[in-house]
Amino acid sequence: VQLVESGGGLVQPGGSLRLSCTASASHFEDYAIGWFRQAPGKEREGISCLRIEDGDTYIADSVKGRLTTSSDNAKNTVFLEMTSLRPEDTATYYCAAAPRLDGHVSCSAWDYDYFAWGQGIQVTVSP
């Protein structure tokens, strides 16, 4: 499966942004799609995940209340919507896919559970 992110850019503090992740997969429901971010000099952080088959989601505590994830399964696309953006949200954002294993699809905050990654997209929050 190949993943392509879109929608990044420069946003003012307090603003909102929606990122998209489109997957080239014949059975989209066999995956969970996670979003990660990595700021310069920091470790990659898992911030959300959406299990396609039932829409179950995971949102990290660090962004809870400001971030939602959703999907358009007909378009093999997962969205990450962020509000009340802060300068510390500046990072490269990646989407990644975790596969069905032993009949189960699970969301995870850990990057080693994901086998396919997008190229990353920059989000900069600055006046």
Backbone as XML, in Angstrom:
<?xml version="1.0"?>
<chain id="A" units="angstrom">
  <residue number="1" name="VAL">
    <atom name="N" x="0.846" y="-1.183" z="0.000"/>
    <atom name="CA" x="0.000" y="0.000" z="0.000"/>
    <atom name="C" x="0.886" y="1.239" z="0.000"/>
  </residue>
  <residue number="2" name="GLN">
    <atom name="N" x="0.488" y="2.237" z="-0.768"/>
    <atom name="CA" x="1.203" y="3.511" z="-0.797"/>
    <atom name="C" x="0.301" y="4.593" z="-0.222"/>
  </residue>
  <residue number="3" name="LEU">
    <atom name="N" x="0.922" y="5.520" z="0.511"/>
    <atom name="CA" x="0.192" y="6.569" z="1.193"/>
    <atom name="C" x="0.711" y="7.924" z="0.738"/>
  </residue>
  <residue number="4" name="VAL">
    <atom name="N" x="-0.196" y="8.862" z="0.519"/>
    <atom name="CA" x="0.189" y="10.208" z="0.103"/>
    <atom name="C" x="-0.555" y="11.212" z="0.974"/>
  </residue>
  <residue number="5" name="GLU">
    <atom name="N" x="0.234" y="12.075" z="1.651"/>
    <atom name="CA" x="-0.359" y="13.122" z="2.484"/>
    <atom name="C" x="-0.533" y="14.396" z="1.683"/>
  </residue>
  <residue number="6" name="SER">
    <atom name="N" x="-1.512" y="15.189" z="2.066"/>
    <atom name="CA" x="-1.706" y="16.504" z="1.457"/>
    <atom name="C" x="-2.354" y="17.424" z="2.476"/>
  </residue>
  <residue number="7" name="GLY">
    <atom name="N" x="-2.276" y="18.736" z="2.210"/>
    <atom name="CA" x="-2.990" y="19.702" z="3.028"/>
    <atom name="C" x="-2.141" y="20.471" z="4.016"/>
  </residue>
  <residue number="8" name="GLY">
    <atom name="N" x="-0.850" y="20.238" z="4.053"/>
    <atom name="CA" x="-0.003" y="20.955" z="4.990"/>
    <atom name="C" x="0.242" y="22.388" z="4.558"/>
  </residue>
  <residue number="9" name="GLY">
    <atom name="N" x="1.031" y="23.108" z="5.369"/>
    <atom name="CA" x="1.375" y="24.470" z="5.021"/>
    <atom name="C" x="1.611" y="25.339" z="6.236"/>
  </residue>
  <residue number="10" name="LEU">
    <atom name="N" x="1.519" y="26.634" z="6.034"/>
    <atom name="CA" x="1.737" y="27.626" z="7.081"/>
    <atom name="C" x="0.391" y="28.070" z="7.637"/>
  </residue>
  <residue number="11" name="VAL">
    <atom name="N" x="0.275" y="28.032" z="8.959"/>
    <atom name="CA" x="-0.959" y="28.413" z="9.643"/>
    <atom name="C" x="-0.610" y="29.339" z="10.798"/>
  </residue>
  <residue number="12" name="GLN">
    <atom name="N" x="-1.454" y="30.306" z="11.028"/>
    <atom name="CA" x="-1.244" y="31.198" z="12.164"/>
    <atom name="C" x="-1.665" y="30.519" z="13.464"/>
  </residue>
  <residue number="13" name="PRO">
    <atom name="N" x="-1.042" y="30.875" z="14.568"/>
    <atom name="CA" x="-1.473" y="30.332" z="15.861"/>
    <atom name="C" x="-2.960" y="30.563" z="16.084"/>
  </residue>
  <residue number="14" name="GLY">
    <atom name="N" x="-3.606" y="29.540" z="16.588"/>
    <atom name="CA" x="-5.041" y="29.611" z="16.781"/>
    <atom name="C" x="-5.844" y="29.141" z="15.587"/>
  </residue>
  <residue number="15" name="GLY">
    <atom name="N" x="-5.166" y="28.932" z="14.481"/>
    <atom name="CA" x="-5.848" y="28.520" z="13.268"/>
    <atom name="C" x="-6.123" y="27.034" z="13.214"/>
  </residue>
  <residue number="16" name="SER">
    <atom name="N" x="-6.679" y="26.597" z="12.074"/>
    <atom name="CA" x="-7.044" y="25.197" z="11.875"/>
    <atom name="C" x="-6.457" y="24.692" z="10.573"/>
  </residue>
  <residue number="17" name="LEU">
    <atom name="N" x="-6.367" y="23.378" z="10.494"/>
    <atom name="CA" x="-5.803" y="22.758" z="9.299"/>
    <atom name="C" x="-6.377" y="21.356" z="9.168"/>
  </residue>
  <residue number="18" name="ARG">
    <atom name="N" x="-6.561" y="20.921" z="7.936"/>
    <atom name="CA" x="-6.983" y="19.545" z="7.696"/>
    <atom name="C" x="-5.978" y="18.873" z="6.772"/>
  </residue>
  <residue number="19" name="LEU">
    <atom name="N" x="-5.411" y="17.791" z="7.254"/>
    <atom name="CA" x="-4.512" y="16.974" z="6.446"/>
    <atom name="C" x="-5.282" y="15.778" z="5.902"/>
  </residue>
  <residue number="20" name="SER">
    <atom name="N" x="-4.882" y="15.340" z="4.719"/>
    <atom name="CA" x="-5.473" y="14.153" z="4.106"/>
    <atom name="C" x="-4.399" y="13.115" z="3.857"/>
  </residue>
  <residue number="21" name="CYS">
    <atom name="N" x="-4.787" y="11.872" z="3.956"/>
    <atom name="CA" x="-3.904" y="10.749" z="3.654"/>
    <atom name="C" x="-4.686" y="9.803" z="2.754"/>
  </residue>
  <residue number="22" name="THR">
    <atom name="N" x="-4.242" y="9.662" z="1.511"/>
    <atom name="CA" x="-4.921" y="8.800" z="0.554"/>
    <atom name="C" x="-4.090" y="7.553" z="0.321"/>
  </residue>
  <residue number="23" name="ALA">
    <atom name="N" x="-4.740" y="6.413" z="0.428"/>
    <atom name="CA" x="-4.056" y="5.124" z="0.319"/>
    <atom name="C" x="-4.409" y="4.421" z="-0.979"/>
  </residue>
  <residue number="24" name="SER">
    <atom name="N" x="-3.404" y="3.825" z="-1.581"/>
    <atom name="CA" x="-3.646" y="2.970" z="-2.743"/>
    <atom name="C" x="-3.755" y="1.548" z="-2.233"/>
  </residue>
  <residue number="25" name="ALA">
    <atom name="N" x="-4.950" y="1.134" z="-1.855"/>
    <atom name="CA" x="-5.160" y="-0.191" z="-1.268"/>
    <atom name="C" x="-6.454" y="-0.754" z="-1.808"/>
  </residue>
  <residue number="26" name="SER">
    <atom name="N" x="-6.434" y="-2.038" z="-2.144"/>
    <atom name="CA" x="-7.642" y="-2.656" z="-2.690"/>
    <atom name="C" x="-8.623" y="-3.031" z="-1.596"/>
  </residue>
  <residue number="27" name="HIS">
    <atom name="N" x="-8.175" y="-3.214" z="-0.392"/>
    <atom name="CA" x="-9.044" y="-3.543" z="0.734"/>
    <atom name="C" x="-8.739" y="-2.572" z="1.875"/>
  </residue>
  <residue number="28" name="PHE">
    <atom name="N" x="-9.246" y="-1.380" z="1.746"/>
    <atom name="CA" x="-8.950" y="-0.308" z="2.696"/>
    <atom name="C" x="-9.359" y="-0.696" z="4.112"/>
  </residue>
  <residue number="29" name="GLU">
    <atom name="N" x="-10.398" y="-1.529" z="4.219"/>
    <atom name="CA" x="-10.910" y="-1.901" z="5.537"/>
    <atom name="C" x="-9.964" y="-2.826" z="6.303"/>
  </residue>
  <residue number="30" name="ASP">
    <atom name="N" x="-8.911" y="-3.279" z="5.658"/>
    <atom name="CA" x="-7.945" y="-4.172" z="6.300"/>
    <atom name="C" x="-6.829" y="-3.420" z="7.011"/>
  </residue>
  <residue number="31" name="TYR">
    <atom name="N" x="-6.999" y="-2.107" z="7.169"/>
    <atom name="CA" x="-5.932" y="-1.305" z="7.752"/>
    <atom name="C" x="-6.440" y="-0.378" z="8.861"/>
  </residue>
  <residue number="32" name="ALA">
    <atom name="N" x="-5.500" y="-0.012" z="9.694"/>
    <atom name="CA" x="-5.662" y="1.136" z="10.576"/>
    <atom name="C" x="-4.685" y="2.194" z="10.073"/>
  </residue>
  <residue number="33" name="ILE">
    <atom name="N" x="-5.143" y="3.429" z="10.031"/>
    <atom name="CA" x="-4.297" y="4.522" z="9.552"/>
    <atom name="C" x="-3.951" y="5.430" z="10.726"/>
  </residue>
  <residue number="34" name="GLY">
    <atom name="N" x="-2.677" y="5.529" z="10.975"/>
    <atom name="CA" x="-2.194" y="6.372" z="12.060"/>
    <atom name="C" x="-1.569" y="7.649" z="11.533"/>
  </residue>
  <residue number="35" name="TRP">
    <atom name="N" x="-1.572" y="8.664" z="12.387"/>
    <atom name="CA" x="-0.868" y="9.914" z="12.091"/>
    <atom name="C" x="0.231" y="10.099" z="13.136"/>
  </residue>
  <residue number="36" name="PHE">
    <atom name="N" x="1.395" y="10.466" z="12.650"/>
    <atom name="CA" x="2.550" y="10.737" z="13.486"/>
    <atom name="C" x="3.085" y="12.118" z="13.132"/>
  </residue>
  <residue number="37" name="ARG">
    <atom name="N" x="3.857" y="12.672" z="14.033"/>
    <atom name="CA" x="4.533" y="13.924" z="13.712"/>
    <atom name="C" x="5.924" y="13.920" z="14.332"/>
  </residue>
  <residue number="38" name="GLN">
    <atom name="N" x="6.813" y="14.653" z="13.691"/>
    <atom name="CA" x="8.174" y="14.755" z="14.187"/>
    <atom name="C" x="8.656" y="16.181" z="14.022"/>
  </residue>
  <residue number="39" name="ALA">
    <atom name="N" x="8.958" y="16.797" z="15.137"/>
    <atom name="CA" x="9.507" y="18.147" z="15.132"/>
    <atom name="C" x="11.033" y="18.052" z="15.125"/>
  </residue>
  <residue number="40" name="PRO">
    <atom name="N" x="11.710" y="19.085" z="14.653"/>
    <atom name="CA" x="13.175" y="19.051" z="14.622"/>
    <atom name="C" x="13.753" y="18.789" z="16.004"/>
  </residue>
  <residue number="41" name="GLY">
    <atom name="N" x="14.656" y="17.810" z="16.071"/>
    <atom name="CA" x="15.311" y="17.499" z="17.324"/>
    <atom name="C" x="14.488" y="16.683" z="18.297"/>
  </residue>
  <residue number="42" name="LYS">
    <atom name="N" x="13.298" y="16.258" z="17.866"/>
    <atom name="CA" x="12.428" y="15.489" z="18.756"/>
    <atom name="C" x="12.108" y="14.133" z="18.151"/>
  </residue>
  <residue number="43" name="GLU">
    <atom name="N" x="11.667" y="13.223" z="19.011"/>
    <atom name="CA" x="11.289" y="11.902" z="18.541"/>
    <atom name="C" x="9.937" y="11.958" z="17.838"/>
  </residue>
  <residue number="44" name="ARG">
    <atom name="N" x="9.732" y="10.988" z="16.950"/>
    <atom name="CA" x="8.446" y="10.892" z="16.281"/>
    <atom name="C" x="7.373" y="10.511" z="17.295"/>
  </residue>
  <residue number="45" name="GLU">
    <atom name="N" x="6.237" y="11.171" z="17.185"/>
    <atom name="CA" x="5.141" y="11.023" z="18.154"/>
    <atom name="C" x="3.883" y="10.539" z="17.442"/>
  </residue>
  <residue number="46" name="GLY">
    <atom name="N" x="3.293" y="9.483" z="17.937"/>
    <atom name="CA" x="2.014" y="9.018" z="17.412"/>
    <atom name="C" x="0.896" y="9.836" z="18.006"/>
  </residue>
  <residue number="47" name="ILE">
    <atom name="N" x="0.066" y="10.464" z="17.168"/>
    <atom name="CA" x="-0.959" y="11.365" z="17.682"/>
    <atom name="C" x="-2.382" y="10.877" z="17.437"/>
  </residue>
  <residue number="48" name="SER">
    <atom name="N" x="-2.590" y="10.015" z="16.470"/>
    <atom name="CA" x="-3.941" y="9.510" z="16.258"/>
    <atom name="C" x="-3.899" y="8.238" z="15.429"/>
  </residue>
  <residue number="49" name="CYS">
    <atom name="N" x="-5.028" y="7.534" z="15.467"/>
    <atom name="CA" x="-5.188" y="6.345" z="14.638"/>
    <atom name="C" x="-6.672" y="6.136" z="14.394"/>
  </residue>
  <residue number="50" name="LEU">
    <atom name="N" x="-6.999" y="5.618" z="13.236"/>
    <atom name="CA" x="-8.380" y="5.296" z="12.908"/>
    <atom name="C" x="-8.418" y="3.900" z="12.291"/>
  </residue>
  <residue number="51" name="ARG">
    <atom name="N" x="-9.259" y="3.039" z="12.865"/>
    <atom name="CA" x="-9.438" y="1.695" z="12.322"/>
    <atom name="C" x="-10.564" y="1.763" z="11.290"/>
  </residue>
  <residue number="52" name="ILE">
    <atom name="N" x="-10.225" y="1.486" z="10.055"/>
    <atom name="CA" x="-11.152" y="1.724" z="8.948"/>
    <atom name="C" x="-12.416" y="0.882" z="9.069"/>
  </residue>
  <residue number="53" name="GLU">
    <atom name="N" x="-12.320" y="-0.366" z="9.484"/>
    <atom name="CA" x="-13.467" y="-1.276" z="9.434"/>
    <atom name="C" x="-14.621" y="-0.842" z="10.330"/>
  </residue>
  <residue number="54" name="ASP">
    <atom name="N" x="-14.345" y="-0.136" z="11.421"/>
    <atom name="CA" x="-15.433" y="0.265" z="12.310"/>
    <atom name="C" x="-15.340" y="1.714" z="12.764"/>
  </residue>
  <residue number="55" name="GLY">
    <atom name="N" x="-14.317" y="2.444" z="12.290"/>
    <atom name="CA" x="-14.192" y="3.847" z="12.643"/>
    <atom name="C" x="-13.676" y="4.107" z="14.037"/>
  </residue>
  <residue number="56" name="ASP">
    <atom name="N" x="-13.245" y="3.078" z="14.747"/>
    <atom name="CA" x="-12.704" y="3.271" z="16.090"/>
    <atom name="C" x="-11.448" y="4.131" z="16.001"/>
  </residue>
  <residue number="57" name="THR">
    <atom name="N" x="-11.289" y="5.040" z="16.962"/>
    <atom name="CA" x="-10.168" y="5.970" z="16.903"/>
    <atom name="C" x="-9.370" y="5.994" z="18.205"/>
  </residue>
  <residue number="58" name="TYR">
    <atom name="N" x="-8.142" y="6.420" z="18.071"/>
    <atom name="CA" x="-7.262" y="6.706" z="19.196"/>
    <atom name="C" x="-6.721" y="8.117" z="18.999"/>
  </residue>
  <residue number="59" name="ILE">
    <atom name="N" x="-6.759" y="8.931" z="20.049"/>
    <atom name="CA" x="-6.199" y="10.274" z="20.014"/>
    <atom name="C" x="-5.253" y="10.417" z="21.210"/>
  </residue>
  <residue number="60" name="ALA">
    <atom name="N" x="-4.039" y="10.866" z="20.956"/>
    <atom name="CA" x="-3.067" y="11.023" z="22.033"/>
    <atom name="C" x="-3.497" y="12.119" z="23.003"/>
  </residue>
  <residue number="61" name="ASP">
    <atom name="N" x="-3.165" y="11.938" z="24.258"/>
    <atom name="CA" x="-3.518" y="12.930" z="25.281"/>
    <atom name="C" x="-2.954" y="14.306" z="24.963"/>
  </residue>
  <residue number="62" name="SER">
    <atom name="N" x="-1.785" y="14.338" z="24.312"/>
    <atom name="CA" x="-1.120" y="15.616" z="24.048"/>
    <atom name="C" x="-1.911" y="16.509" z="23.091"/>
  </residue>
  <residue number="63" name="VAL">
    <atom name="N" x="-2.817" y="15.920" z="22.320"/>
    <atom name="CA" x="-3.586" y="16.693" z="21.337"/>
    <atom name="C" x="-5.090" y="16.529" z="21.511"/>
  </residue>
  <residue number="64" name="LYS">
    <atom name="N" x="-5.499" y="15.781" z="22.516"/>
    <atom name="CA" x="-6.920" y="15.518" z="22.707"/>
    <atom name="C" x="-7.680" y="16.830" z="22.918"/>
  </residue>
  <residue number="65" name="GLY">
    <atom name="N" x="-8.818" y="16.916" z="22.261"/>
    <atom name="CA" x="-9.615" y="18.140" z="22.328"/>
    <atom name="C" x="-9.328" y="19.106" z="21.195"/>
  </residue>
  <residue number="66" name="ARG">
    <atom name="N" x="-8.200" y="18.930" z="20.522"/>
    <atom name="CA" x="-7.839" y="19.816" z="19.407"/>
    <atom name="C" x="-7.721" y="19.064" z="18.090"/>
  </residue>
  <residue number="67" name="LEU">
    <atom name="N" x="-7.874" y="17.757" z="18.138"/>
    <atom name="CA" x="-7.602" y="16.959" z="16.946"/>
    <atom name="C" x="-8.690" y="15.909" z="16.776"/>
  </residue>
  <residue number="68" name="THR">
    <atom name="N" x="-9.144" y="15.750" z="15.563"/>
    <atom name="CA" x="-10.049" y="14.654" z="15.239"/>
    <atom name="C" x="-9.559" y="13.956" z="13.980"/>
  </residue>
  <residue number="69" name="THR">
    <atom name="N" x="-9.892" y="12.687" z="13.868"/>
    <atom name="CA" x="-9.559" y="11.934" z="12.664"/>
    <atom name="C" x="-10.812" y="11.264" z="12.146"/>
  </residue>
  <residue number="70" name="SER">
    <atom name="N" x="-10.947" y="11.221" z="10.843"/>
    <atom name="CA" x="-12.124" y="10.651" z="10.200"/>
    <atom name="C" x="-11.709" y="10.091" z="8.853"/>
  </residue>
  <residue number="71" name="SER">
    <atom name="N" x="-12.652" y="9.453" z="8.173"/>
    <atom name="CA" x="-12.299" y="8.866" z="6.877"/>
    <atom name="C" x="-13.427" y="8.995" z="5.880"/>
  </residue>
  <residue number="72" name="ASP">
    <atom name="N" x="-13.049" y="8.956" z="4.626"/>
    <atom name="CA" x="-13.974" y="8.792" z="3.508"/>
    <atom name="C" x="-13.562" y="7.488" z="2.843"/>
  </residue>
  <residue number="73" name="ASN">
    <atom name="N" x="-14.208" y="6.413" z="3.235"/>
    <atom name="CA" x="-13.761" y="5.100" z="2.784"/>
    <atom name="C" x="-13.936" y="4.900" z="1.284"/>
  </residue>
  <residue number="74" name="ALA">
    <atom name="N" x="-14.897" y="5.592" z="0.699"/>
    <atom name="CA" x="-15.095" y="5.482" z="-0.748"/>
    <atom name="C" x="-13.908" y="6.047" z="-1.515"/>
  </residue>
  <residue number="75" name="LYS">
    <atom name="N" x="-13.161" y="6.935" z="-0.859"/>
    <atom name="CA" x="-12.000" y="7.559" z="-1.502"/>
    <atom name="C" x="-10.688" y="7.093" z="-0.887"/>
  </residue>
  <residue number="76" name="ASN">
    <atom name="N" x="-10.744" y="6.057" z="-0.035"/>
    <atom name="CA" x="-9.526" y="5.538" z="0.611"/>
    <atom name="C" x="-8.726" y="6.655" z="1.276"/>
  </residue>
  <residue number="77" name="THR">
    <atom name="N" x="-9.409" y="7.547" z="1.938"/>
    <atom name="CA" x="-8.765" y="8.725" z="2.500"/>
    <atom name="C" x="-9.103" y="8.878" z="3.980"/>
  </residue>
  <residue number="78" name="VAL">
    <atom name="N" x="-8.075" y="9.187" z="4.748"/>
    <atom name="CA" x="-8.221" y="9.496" z="6.167"/>
    <atom name="C" x="-7.823" y="10.951" z="6.377"/>
  </residue>
  <residue number="79" name="PHE">
    <atom name="N" x="-8.580" y="11.641" z="7.212"/>
    <atom name="CA" x="-8.345" y="13.051" z="7.479"/>
    <atom name="C" x="-7.856" y="13.255" z="8.914"/>
  </residue>
  <residue number="80" name="LEU">
    <atom name="N" x="-7.044" y="14.280" z="9.076"/>
    <atom name="CA" x="-6.622" y="14.720" z="10.403"/>
    <atom name="C" x="-6.952" y="16.201" z="10.488"/>
  </residue>
  <residue number="81" name="GLU">
    <atom name="N" x="-7.899" y="16.547" z="11.349"/>
    <atom name="CA" x="-8.292" y="17.943" z="11.503"/>
    <atom name="C" x="-7.766" y="18.474" z="12.823"/>
  </residue>
  <residue number="82" name="MET">
    <atom name="N" x="-7.057" y="19.565" z="12.745"/>
    <atom name="CA" x="-6.438" y="20.158" z="13.926"/>
    <atom name="C" x="-6.944" y="21.580" z="14.102"/>
  </residue>
  <residue number="83" name="THR">
    <atom name="N" x="-7.304" y="21.918" z="15.314"/>
    <atom name="CA" x="-7.773" y="23.260" z="15.635"/>
    <atom name="C" x="-6.907" y="23.855" z="16.736"/>
  </residue>
  <residue number="84" name="SER">
    <atom name="N" x="-7.101" y="25.140" z="16.969"/>
    <atom name="CA" x="-6.355" y="25.860" z="18.015"/>
    <atom name="C" x="-4.859" y="25.554" z="17.919"/>
  </residue>
  <residue number="85" name="LEU">
    <atom name="N" x="-4.348" y="25.650" z="16.720"/>
    <atom name="CA" x="-2.948" y="25.275" z="16.490"/>
    <atom name="C" x="-1.990" y="26.187" z="17.244"/>
  </residue>
  <residue number="86" name="ARG">
    <atom name="N" x="-0.896" y="25.576" z="17.697"/>
    <atom name="CA" x="0.116" y="26.272" z="18.483"/>
    <atom name="C" x="1.457" y="26.159" z="17.797"/>
  </residue>
  <residue number="87" name="PRO">
    <atom name="N" x="2.390" y="27.049" z="18.056"/>
    <atom name="CA" x="3.722" y="26.918" z="17.450"/>
    <atom name="C" x="4.364" y="25.565" z="17.716"/>
  </residue>
  <residue number="88" name="GLU">
    <atom name="N" x="4.082" y="24.966" z="18.855"/>
    <atom name="CA" x="4.675" y="23.659" z="19.160"/>
    <atom name="C" x="4.063" y="22.518" z="18.349"/>
  </residue>
  <residue number="89" name="ASP">
    <atom name="N" x="3.014" y="22.801" z="17.575"/>
    <atom name="CA" x="2.479" y="21.806" z="16.645"/>
    <atom name="C" x="3.280" y="21.771" z="15.347"/>
  </residue>
  <residue number="90" name="THR">
    <atom name="N" x="4.212" y="22.684" z="15.192"/>
    <atom name="CA" x="5.051" y="22.693" z="13.997"/>
    <atom name="C" x="5.853" y="21.404" z="13.920"/>
  </residue>
  <residue number="91" name="ALA">
    <atom name="N" x="5.727" y="20.710" z="12.795"/>
    <atom name="CA" x="6.382" y="19.411" z="12.629"/>
    <atom name="C" x="6.129" y="18.901" z="11.216"/>
  </residue>
  <residue number="92" name="THR">
    <atom name="N" x="6.827" y="17.838" z="10.883"/>
    <atom name="CA" x="6.486" y="17.071" z="9.697"/>
    <atom name="C" x="5.486" y="15.999" z="10.122"/>
  </residue>
  <residue number="93" name="TYR">
    <atom name="N" x="4.382" y="15.940" z="9.419"/>
    <atom name="CA" x="3.307" y="15.006" z="9.761"/>
    <atom name="C" x="3.313" y="13.855" z="8.754"/>
  </residue>
  <residue number="94" name="TYR">
    <atom name="N" x="3.190" y="12.646" z="9.287"/>
    <atom name="CA" x="3.205" y="11.438" z="8.475"/>
    <atom name="C" x="1.947" y="10.624" z="8.747"/>
  </residue>
  <residue number="95" name="CYS">
    <atom name="N" x="1.396" y="10.011" z="7.703"/>
    <atom name="CA" x="0.400" y="8.981" z="7.937"/>
    <atom name="C" x="1.046" y="7.625" z="7.665"/>
  </residue>
  <residue number="96" name="ALA">
    <atom name="N" x="0.501" y="6.606" z="8.299"/>
    <atom name="CA" x="1.068" y="5.272" z="8.194"/>
    <atom name="C" x="-0.048" y="4.245" z="8.302"/>
  </residue>
  <residue number="97" name="ALA">
    <atom name="N" x="0.200" y="3.068" z="7.744"/>
    <atom name="CA" x="-0.809" y="2.009" z="7.723"/>
    <atom name="C" x="-0.351" y="0.813" z="8.544"/>
  </residue>
  <residue number="98" name="ALA">
    <atom name="N" x="-1.257" y="0.327" z="9.391"/>
    <atom name="CA" x="-1.029" y="-0.911" z="10.130"/>
    <atom name="C" x="-1.963" y="-1.971" z="9.561"/>
  </residue>
  <residue number="99" name="PRO">
    <atom name="N" x="-1.448" y="-3.159" z="9.258"/>
    <atom name="CA" x="-2.250" y="-4.158" z="8.545"/>
    <atom name="C" x="-3.075" y="-5.041" z="9.471"/>
  </residue>
  <residue number="100" name="ARG">
    <atom name="N" x="-3.973" y="-5.796" z="8.851"/>
    <atom name="CA" x="-4.698" y="-6.833" z="9.572"/>
    <atom name="C" x="-3.731" y="-7.991" z="9.851"/>
  </residue>
  <residue number="101" name="LEU">
    <atom name="N" x="-3.662" y="-8.404" z="11.083"/>
    <atom name="CA" x="-2.804" y="-9.511" z="11.490"/>
    <atom name="C" x="-3.636" y="-10.515" z="12.266"/>
  </residue>
  <residue number="102" name="ASP">
    <atom name="N" x="-3.546" y="-11.781" z="11.848"/>
    <atom name="CA" x="-4.317" y="-12.846" z="12.508"/>
    <atom name="C" x="-5.788" y="-12.465" z="12.610"/>
  </residue>
  <residue number="103" name="GLY">
    <atom name="N" x="-6.292" y="-11.816" z="11.570"/>
    <atom name="CA" x="-7.704" y="-11.471" z="11.529"/>
    <atom name="C" x="-8.095" y="-10.206" z="12.249"/>
  </residue>
  <residue number="104" name="HIS">
    <atom name="N" x="-7.118" y="-9.531" z="12.862"/>
    <atom name="CA" x="-7.438" y="-8.338" z="13.652"/>
    <atom name="C" x="-6.688" y="-7.117" z="13.141"/>
  </residue>
  <residue number="105" name="VAL">
    <atom name="N" x="-7.344" y="-5.972" z="13.221"/>
    <atom name="CA" x="-6.722" y="-4.694" z="12.915"/>
    <atom name="C" x="-6.721" y="-3.887" z="14.212"/>
  </residue>
  <residue number="106" name="SER">
    <atom name="N" x="-5.567" y="-3.385" z="14.565"/>
    <atom name="CA" x="-5.458" y="-2.653" z="15.830"/>
    <atom name="C" x="-4.806" y="-1.307" z="15.623"/>
  </residue>
  <residue number="107" name="CYS">
    <atom name="N" x="-5.301" y="-0.317" z="16.332"/>
    <atom name="CA" x="-4.646" y="0.980" z="16.355"/>
    <atom name="C" x="-3.486" y="0.939" z="17.339"/>
  </residue>
  <residue number="108" name="SER">
    <atom name="N" x="-2.474" y="1.717" z="17.039"/>
    <atom name="CA" x="-1.288" y="1.756" z="17.886"/>
    <atom name="C" x="-0.659" y="3.135" z="17.835"/>
  </residue>
  <residue number="109" name="ALA">
    <atom name="N" x="-0.042" y="3.523" z="18.920"/>
    <atom name="CA" x="0.699" y="4.787" z="18.963"/>
    <atom name="C" x="2.172" y="4.574" z="18.643"/>
  </residue>
  <residue number="110" name="TRP">
    <atom name="N" x="2.560" y="3.323" z="18.388"/>
    <atom name="CA" x="3.978" y="2.997" z="18.212"/>
    <atom name="C" x="4.306" y="2.811" z="16.748"/>
  </residue>
  <residue number="111" name="ASP">
    <atom name="N" x="5.336" y="3.480" z="16.287"/>
    <atom name="CA" x="5.637" y="3.463" z="14.855"/>
    <atom name="C" x="6.041" y="2.080" z="14.356"/>
  </residue>
  <residue number="112" name="TYR">
    <atom name="N" x="6.556" y="1.230" z="15.202"/>
    <atom name="CA" x="6.978" y="-0.097" z="14.728"/>
    <atom name="C" x="5.810" y="-1.008" z="14.390"/>
  </residue>
  <residue number="113" name="ASP">
    <atom name="N" x="4.595" y="-0.607" z="14.729"/>
    <atom name="CA" x="3.413" y="-1.394" z="14.360"/>
    <atom name="C" x="2.906" y="-1.072" z="12.957"/>
  </residue>
  <residue number="114" name="TYR">
    <atom name="N" x="3.519" y="-0.106" z="12.297"/>
    <atom name="CA" x="3.073" y="0.342" z="10.986"/>
    <atom name="C" x="4.081" y="-0.083" z="9.919"/>
  </residue>
  <residue number="115" name="PHE">
    <atom name="N" x="3.578" y="-0.538" z="8.770"/>
    <atom name="CA" x="4.484" y="-1.091" z="7.759"/>
    <atom name="C" x="4.605" y="-0.233" z="6.513"/>
  </residue>
  <residue number="116" name="ALA">
    <atom name="N" x="3.731" y="0.747" z="6.359"/>
    <atom name="CA" x="3.791" y="1.611" z="5.185"/>
    <atom name="C" x="3.634" y="3.050" z="5.652"/>
  </residue>
  <residue number="117" name="TRP">
    <atom name="N" x="4.418" y="3.940" z="5.031"/>
    <atom name="CA" x="4.452" y="5.339" z="5.471"/>
    <atom name="C" x="4.327" y="6.267" z="4.271"/>
  </residue>
  <residue number="118" name="GLY">
    <atom name="N" x="3.671" y="7.405" z="4.503"/>
    <atom name="CA" x="3.690" y="8.456" z="3.512"/>
    <atom name="C" x="5.019" y="9.201" z="3.548"/>
  </residue>
  <residue number="119" name="GLN">
    <atom name="N" x="5.175" y="10.123" z="2.628"/>
    <atom name="CA" x="6.439" y="10.832" z="2.503"/>
    <atom name="C" x="6.583" y="11.950" z="3.534"/>
  </residue>
  <residue number="120" name="GLY">
    <atom name="N" x="5.495" y="12.291" z="4.194"/>
    <atom name="CA" x="5.519" y="13.359" z="5.189"/>
    <atom name="C" x="5.139" y="14.692" z="4.577"/>
  </residue>
  <residue number="121" name="ILE">
    <atom name="N" x="4.536" y="15.538" z="5.393"/>
    <atom name="CA" x="4.132" y="16.862" z="4.929"/>
    <atom name="C" x="4.366" y="17.858" z="6.065"/>
  </residue>
  <residue number="122" name="GLN">
    <atom name="N" x="4.865" y="19.023" z="5.700"/>
    <atom name="CA" x="5.235" y="20.006" z="6.699"/>
    <atom name="C" x="4.029" y="20.842" z="7.120"/>
  </residue>
  <residue number="123" name="VAL">
    <atom name="N" x="3.916" y="21.023" z="8.441"/>
    <atom name="CA" x="2.955" y="21.953" z="9.022"/>
    <atom name="C" x="3.747" y="22.939" z="9.874"/>
  </residue>
  <residue number="124" name="THR">
    <atom name="N" x="3.603" y="24.210" z="9.571"/>
    <atom name="CA" x="4.301" y="25.255" z="10.319"/>
    <atom name="C" x="3.267" y="26.201" z="10.920"/>
  </residue>
  <residue number="125" name="VAL">
    <atom name="N" x="3.341" y="26.374" z="12.225"/>
    <atom name="CA" x="2.419" y="27.271" z="12.914"/>
    <atom name="C" x="3.224" y="28.485" z="13.369"/>
  </residue>
  <residue number="126" name="SER">
    <atom name="N" x="2.958" y="29.606" z="12.750"/>
    <atom name="CA" x="3.746" y="30.806" z="13.005"/>
    <atom name="C" x="2.932" y="32.036" z="12.625"/>
  </residue>
  <residue number="127" name="PRO">
    <atom name="N" x="3.165" y="33.148" z="13.345"/>
    <atom name="CA" x="2.432" y="34.394" z="12.992"/>
    <atom name="C" x="2.775" y="34.870" z="11.593"/>
  </residue>
</chain>
